[in-house]
Amino acid sequence: MRFPNFCETVLLFKNGAREDQAKMLFRIIDISDDTVLSKFELLKFFLKGVRDKDRKRAVSDVVNELMIMMDKDESGEVEREEFSTSIASEDEVWMLFEAINPFYPVIEKLNFLTVDGD
């Protein structure tokens, strides 16, 4: 990801609507570009850079729960529509995503920054 794209993504997650965030997340996570998300793709996204075994287990548990919650047709994969609908309209799914979203620490820090006009 190029730096301008990264900045746009961070701003989207800071200020954007959940539906727009869901669309962006899907594009980022769908590394196979087949319009469905596998558990492997979700794990790869959320575990990138995580080295701590306890954290890996915790994230894996959250991903398992997310798969159950989002995979409405129980196909073993999450289709784009299932993903977008779940992220945009189900608060519990959104809270789980926020808990393990790798962008969240950056967004949290940005929320503390203010622009001083003086």
N, C-alpha and C positions, 0 to 999 in steps of 0.2 A: 504494500500500500504506500503510495506516495504521500509526502507530508501534507499537501493541500487537501487530499482526500481524507487523511486522518483528522485534520482540523474540522472539516465539514462533518465528519462522522461524530466527533466529540460534541460539536455544537448541536447536532441533531439529537444526541442523547441527553444533552443538557436542557434544551428548550423545545424539542420537537414533540409532536403528537405520538402517542403510543403506536398508532397504526403505521405511521411513517418509520418509526423505530423498528417495528416488526419487519417491515419490508427490507430495511437495510440489514438487519440481523440475518434474515433469511439468505440474502445475497452473499453475505460474508461467510456464513456457516456452510452453505451448500457448495463445498469444494469440488464435488463431482459434477456440479452444474446440471443435475438431472431433475430438478424441481421437487425433490423429496429429500428429507433429512433422515439420515440413519442415526442410530445411537452412537456409532463410531464418530460421525461428523460432529455431533454435539460434544462428545467427550474431547475430541481433538481441539475444538475451539475453546472450551472452558478450561482445559488442563494445560494449555500451551504455557510453558514457563513455570508450571507448578512442580516443585521438587519434593515438598514435604508429603510423606506418605499419608499422614492423618488427613491433611487437606485434600489429597487426591481421593481418598475414600469418601470424605464428606461430599465433595463435588460429584463423584460418581453416584452416590445415593440420591443427590438432588436431580441429576440427569435422569436416573431411573424413574423418579417420581414425575418429572416433566414429560417423559415419554408416555407414561400411563395417562397423564392428564390431557395431553395434546393429541394423541393418536386415537381419534374418535372412532375410526373404522377398524381399529385393532389390526392394522396391516403389518405392524412392526416398523413402519416408517411414518414420518410426519410430512404430509403434503403441504404445499405452500398455503393453501386456503385454511387448513387445520391450524397451521402455525400462526398465520396472521390473525385469525379469529380468536384463538386462545390468548395470544399476547395482548391484543387490543381490547378484549372485553372481559377477560377473567382475571380479577385482581390477585388471586392466589398464584396463578401462573406467572403473572408479572412480578410479584414479590420474590418468587423463587429465582427468576431470571436476574433480577436486580442483585440478589444475594451473591451470585457467582459471576456476574457480568464483568469481564476484564476491563471494560471502560469505566466502571463505576468509581474506582478510586480517583481517576482523573476528573471525572464529573464532580465528585464530592469536593475536591480541592478547588475547582473552578467556581463552585457555589460560594466559597468563602472570599473570593477575590471581588473587589469592587473597583470601579473606575472613579477616581477622585478628580473632579473638575477643577480643583485649585492649582 
